[in-house]
Amino acid sequence: MDTSRTAPPPNDLAGVEAASAECRDKNFLFSDTRSGGRDVWIVRGFQISKLTLYQVLTVALGVLAVLFLILLIAVSAGGGGGGAPSSSAAPSTGALTSTECEKPSCIQQAAQMVGYMNYSANPCEDFYEYACGQFSIKHPRGIHISYGVSNMLEDYNRGRLEELLEQPQFHDDDSATSKARTFYTSCINAYDQNENTVSQMVELINSMGGMELFGTWSEEGWDFLRTFQNTREVHRVRLFFVVIWFQKLDRIIIRLPRLGLSQRSAYLSDDPMYNSTMDNYRRTMRSVLSLLERDSMVLDSNVKRNCSKSCIDDIVDDIIDVETQISKLSPSILDILPGPRNKVNLTDLSGLTDRIDWQELMDALFGKGAITNSVSVHIPSREYMQGINSLINDTPKSKMHHYMMWALIRQYLPALGPKYSILGQELEHSIDGRETKPREQICYDLLRTYMGRAVRALFISGHIGDQKVSAVRSLVEDAREVLNESFGWMTAGARAKSQEVLRNLTVLYGHTPWIAETDRLNDYYRELSLDSKDFFKNLQAAYLYQSIEYKTKGTTPDDESDAENGYVIKSEPSDVKVTFSPLLQAMNIPYGALQEPWYHHERPSYTNSAGLGSIIYSVLAQPFLLHHRTFRTPNWWDTETNNKYQNYKTCIHERFNKYQTHIPRGFQMNQGTRKVMFMRPLVHLDPSPSMDYLQAQHFALQLAYKLHKRLEAKSSSSPVLLPGMKHTTTDQSFFLAYAQSRCQNNQQYLEVLLNAAFHKFPHPKLINNLVFNNPNFREAYKCSSVPPIHASQECNLE
């Protein structure tokens, strides 16, 4: 703290003497105007930095807030919210001596848990209402909108990330996170300040052969392959096909391109609905080209054009015609499925499409020599590749160039000005009916696509914290051990294979691990230079940098995650969904999931086991219970093991095949291709569509409890409880944390909708069934009996 003593000049002393005696006796604060507005305050003759004083006051207010929170928790726990649980649910009196966790994370978690609970509910009659009864009140949504803890965390992550990106800064061209902020803010400012960068767009098009719209097109000297590679390599435009390299698998996948309209029928059908879609597409395309024509001032400069007044219509017709031809060539879904006929090498591919130099294209996209003839190439179909070759050969150069330049223009619409950005949104709506996005979302989507690692690093350092990942690795390893021990019900052969697959399981955390290393991350983005005032230039630089990134970064892996070339670690920073990839035999736990109520490294282990632990097990149920196969390892179960599993599956079906939900009034919904009208007051909830989900949740709870007991046994200290809670045992807190990790708004309409359309059994009935039929829960809460509606036999794999 800057506390250098100063003697006020005579003029200032005179002013102070004129003040009242009362003010003289107080810590009177006033701005120091003597030093030209220096950022200090004077406190009894001391100079104190305003920033320092603000920080001290903030800490003091934070301490008061924590004390108030503790008092609030104590009052809430004591008051109960309307009534106390029945005596049958009284906490165990034989609990071990325990202590309360006083860390801020524990206080925050306890406050959140109390906020979701409904103490007036009896946990032995409706545990879900007891645990989550206030969640819908705290997070109200419409009756047809499902909103749960995962949605809440994603919203919070997105809001926090937006705050981090909008923080004011001085641009630092040596800092990756500073570049991320610069890209985002320049995108926002370009819209807010109504910038028009059409002149830069025209200059870019002219550098690639010009365009008849501007009177700069010349067929002489135009080369298809050069223009194709330039648009594809430098500007990330995907024409005729999309090339994806799965480096770890040594495989190239060639996919169909994204055309102006997503549905083939819009190009080929005379249906009035599709005709309307095509009309909207044409109209929006004309609007974009008309704006470009106007803003380029080509009409005012008397430039000679071969197309005169029909120029725009001629260009639109050319673009639609090429897209229609590509749509006609597109194979059916059955033809696209992987098969020996659709698997070739580069030599075979060159024979199918000799108009394209495939080795040169691969060198341009992924680096010279990175792709060799030995790579396995999967194509949509041989007929499609031959058809594209013929289309390139037979189409007039000007028409082909219009198609390619239109795709280039679409890439830069967000950077040309507000009107162009809005028209770009209208195009997206005409393609697949997407709702228009706010500018912030447009800018963020571009940023995470082209500077994903920098965004993740900013999110980690500014929101999640590096220490959480190092801590969660320990939890994951314990979870792996518990899962390994659970294979005892299998035959020896199936058990050995399951353990082998588990040993080879890769666990990722939403990014390459080294992005938390600031110097290394800065070096990674060193070649990307941005301008805080020119978003068009920044977008152009981002496209070019991704081309460099694919060629130089993706082919020199420093660790296993880099070798996947970003395939598994494509989740955006705000994601919280834990996923499993059968293709790469990898589980991804995104950073965004490492927070309350699922996980915190400073919280008691039972809350982490109940939250993130149970979520991990519900995901790992896919390869180790439901499907018992991965891309590399086919079905490894034998008949005896499979028969035991089928008995377990039948038991789960019987447990949940007895529930109904009350519908106060009828409503209609789409169920597949049928429209279903629900008019009955009571609707049976069929568990069949949700069987995978139900088994995974049952499996997860069983293993999460074992993980909780394993971690408790490993701990040498006495149990630590959350402060201000009524719960006096770790088992009680475990089951409460488990239920609260799955809280969601509870609407009767949604119960039918989730079950019929999304194969998700309603959480209130699911959670209650799982816990009430668990003997550990009944012992923890001293429940003497199970409510009849939930009473079921226990399902085991033994």
Protein Blocks (a to p, Z undefined) as FASTA:
>chain_A
ZZbdcdddfklmmmmmmpcfklmmpccddddfknnopabddeehiacdfklmmmmmmmmm
mmmmmmmmmmmmmmmmmnnoopacdfklgccfkbccddddfbfklmmmmmmmmmmpcfkb
cfklommlmmmmmmmmmmgcdfkbccdfklmmmmmmmmmmmmmmmpccdddfkbmklmmm
mmmmmmmmmmmnopafklmmmmmmmmnnpafklopacfehpafklmmmmmmmmnopaehi
acdddfknopacddddddfblblklmmpccfklmmmmmmmmmmmmmmmmmmmmmnommmn
opacfklmmlmmmmmmmmmmmmmmmmmmpccfklmpgcfklpccfklmmmmmmmbcfklm
mmmmnoghkacfkbccddfbfklmmmmmmmmmmpcfklmmmmmmmmmmmmmmmmnojklm
mmmmmmmmmmnopacddfklmmmmmmmmmmmmmmmmmmmmmmnopklmmmmmmmmmmmmm
mmmmmmmmpcfklmmmmmmmmmmpccdehiafklmpmklmmmmmmmpccdfklmklmmmm
mmmmmmmmmmmmmmmcfbfklmnnommmmccfklcbdcddfklopacddfklmccfkbcf
kbcfklmmmmmmmmmmmmmmmmmmmnopafklccfbdfklmmmmmmmmmmmmmmmmmccc
ddfbdcdddehjbccddfbfbdcddfklmmmmmmmmmmmmmmmmmmmmmmmmmpmbdcdd
dehiabfbfklmmmmmmmmmmgccddfklmmmmmmmnopacfklmmmmmmmmpmklmmmn
opabdcfklgccdddfZZ
